[in-house]
Amino acid sequence: MKWIAWLLPFPLLAQPPTNVAQLYRLADSLAAELLRALPQSQSLQLRVVPHPAAWLLEHALARQAERFGVAIVPADSAQASLELAIVEVGIRYDPLPDGLLRRSAQLSVSALLRSSPAAMHPLPLYRMALVDTLPRRTLPAVEQPEYPFATAPVAEERSLWRELLEPAIATIAGGLLLVLLFTLRSP
C-alpha cells in the first residue's frame, strides 16, 4: 500500500479549498493589513455596510483585532470608528487545458476612519486577490450555492472541434441540403 502513496503525489489527493474558504483567507489578510494601517488604538467601533458577504469581513476583523490587541466595542466606549463597505467580492473561473480551471477570488473594501464625530479620514481602497488552479471535476465540491458571491459561471473549454470542425460540418451540411433541394426539385 505504501507504493501507491509514493506513485501519486499528495496534491492530487488533496481537496482544494472551497470558494468561501478562499474568500475568508482574503478577508483575513485584508483585515490584518487594514489594522496595521490604523493608528494605535485600544478600542474600535466597527460598522460594515450590509452586504451578503459582510459576515466574512466581520469575522476576519474580530479575529485580527484580537491578534493586534484592539477591542471591538459598542459606539459609546470606542476611541475610534471604522466604517467598511465591500466594493467587490467574487469568484471567476478561466478554463485551462487538460480539464483544469484557474480560479480567481477577489475582495475589495473601502474604509473610513472616524477619530471623532467631526474628524473623518478616508483610507485607500483595499484590494486582495488569490489565484489558484483546480481540476474542473472538483467544481461541485468547491462551490457553495447558498452563498451567491461564491459561485461563478464556467466558460466552456475551447477545442478544435468547437472552434473549427463543428462550424465547418454544419456549413457543409447546409450547403449539401440546398444543392439537393434544388437538384431534386427540377424533373
C-alpha positions in Angstrom: 0.0 0.0 0.0 2.9 2.4 0.6 3.9 2.3 -3.1 0.5 3.8 -4.1 1.2 6.8 -1.9 4.7 7.1 -3.5 3.3 6.9 -7.1 0.5 9.5 -6.5 1.8 12.9 -5.4 0.0 14.4 -2.4 -1.6 17.5 -4.2 -3.6 15.2 -6.4 -5.2 13.6 -3.4 -5.9 16.8 -1.6 -9.3 18.5 -2.0 -8.9 22.2 -3.0 -10.3 24.7 -0.5 -13.9 25.9 -1.1 -14.6 29.3 -2.6 -15.9 30.6 0.7 -12.6 29.4 2.4 -10.6 31.3 -0.3 -12.7 34.4 0.3 -12.2 34.1 4.0 -8.5 33.9 3.6 -8.7 37.1 1.6 -10.8 38.8 4.2 -8.4 37.7 6.9 -5.4 39.1 5.1 -7.3 42.3 4.3 -8.3 42.7 8.0 -4.6 42.3 9.1 -3.4 44.9 6.5 -6.2 47.3 7.5 -5.5 47.1 11.2 -1.8 47.6 10.6 -2.6 50.8 8.7 -4.7 52.3 11.5 -3.2 54.5 14.2 -2.7 52.7 17.5 -6.0 52.5 19.4 -7.2 50.3 22.3 -10.8 50.2 21.2 -12.6 50.4 17.9 -16.2 50.5 16.8 -16.8 48.5 13.7 -19.5 49.3 11.2 -19.9 47.2 8.0 -22.3 48.3 5.3 -24.9 45.5 4.8 -23.8 43.0 2.1 -24.3 39.2 1.7 -20.5 38.7 2.3 -20.3 41.2 5.3 -20.0 38.4 7.8 -16.7 37.3 6.2 -15.2 40.7 6.9 -16.7 41.0 10.4 -15.3 37.6 11.5 -11.9 38.3 10.0 -11.7 41.7 11.6 -12.8 40.3 15.0 -10.1 37.6 14.8 -7.4 40.0 13.6 -8.3 42.7 16.2 -7.8 40.2 19.0 -4.3 39.4 17.5 -3.5 43.1 17.3 -4.8 43.8 20.8 -7.6 46.0 19.7 -11.0 45.6 21.4 -14.1 45.8 19.2 -16.7 47.7 21.3 -20.0 49.5 21.0 -20.2 53.1 19.9 -20.4 54.5 23.5 -16.9 53.4 24.6 -14.9 53.4 21.4 -11.9 55.7 20.8 -12.4 55.4 17.0 -14.9 54.2 14.5 -14.1 52.1 11.4 -16.7 52.1 8.6 -16.3 49.5 5.9 -18.1 48.8 2.6 -17.5 45.8 0.4 -17.0 47.2 -3.1 -16.3 43.9 -4.9 -16.3 40.2 -3.8 -16.5 37.2 -6.0 -15.0 34.3 -7.9 -14.0 33.9 -11.5 -13.0 30.8 -13.5 -10.9 30.7 -16.6 -10.6 27.4 -18.5 -7.1 25.9 -18.9 -6.1 22.9 -21.0 -6.3 19.3 -19.6 -9.6 19.9 -17.7 -8.2 22.5 -15.3 -9.6 25.8 -14.2 -7.8 28.9 -13.0 -9.8 30.2 -10.0 -9.5 33.9 -9.1 -11.0 35.1 -5.8 -11.3 38.9 -5.3 -12.2 41.1 -2.4 -12.2 45.0 -2.5 -13.1 47.1 0.5 -13.4 50.8 1.0 -12.8 52.2 4.5 -13.4 55.3 6.5 -11.9 56.0 9.9 -13.6 58.4 12.4 -11.5 59.5 15.3 -14.2 61.9 16.5 -17.6 62.9 15.1 -16.1 65.7 13.1 -12.8 64.1 12.0 -13.1 61.6 9.1 -10.1 60.0 7.4 -10.8 58.1 4.2 -8.5 55.2 3.8 -7.3 53.8 0.4 -9.3 51.1 -1.4 -8.0 47.7 -0.1 -7.9 45.0 -2.8 -6.9 41.4 -2.4 -6.9 38.6 -4.9 -6.0 35.0 -4.7 -5.4 32.8 -7.8 -5.1 29.0 -7.9 -5.6 26.1 -10.2 -8.0 23.3 -9.7 -9.4 20.3 -11.7 -12.8 21.0 -13.3 -14.3 17.9 -11.8 -13.8 19.4 -8.3 -16.1 22.3 -9.1 -19.2 20.9 -7.3 -17.2 20.4 -4.2 -15.7 23.9 -4.0 -18.7 25.9 -4.9 -21.3 26.7 -2.3 -24.6 27.7 -3.9 -26.0 29.0 -0.7 -23.6 31.9 -1.0 -24.2 33.7 -4.3 -21.0 35.6 -4.2 -19.0 32.3 -4.0 -20.3 30.9 -7.3 -19.5 31.8 -10.9 -20.3 30.6 -14.4 -17.6 28.5 -16.1 -16.7 29.2 -19.7 -16.6 26.1 -21.9 -13.3 24.7 -22.7 -12.0 25.7 -26.2 -11.3 22.8 -28.5 -10.6 22.2 -32.2 -14.0 20.5 -32.5 -15.9 23.5 -31.2 -13.7 26.1 -32.9 -13.3 24.7 -36.5 -14.8 21.3 -37.1 -18.3 21.7 -35.8 -19.0 25.0 -37.7 -17.4 23.5 -40.9 -19.6 20.4 -40.8 -22.7 22.5 -40.2 -21.9 24.8 -43.1 -21.1 21.8 -45.5 -24.3 20.0 -44.4 -26.4 23.2 -45.0 -24.8 23.6 -48.4 -25.5 20.0 -49.4 -29.1 20.3 -48.3 -29.5 23.4 -50.6 -27.9 21.6 -53.5 -30.1 18.5 -53.0 -33.2 20.7 -52.7 -32.6 22.4 -56.0 -31.4 19.3 -57.9 -34.3 17.1 -56.7 -36.9 19.8 -57.3 -36.5 20.0 -61.1 -37.6 17.0 -63.2 
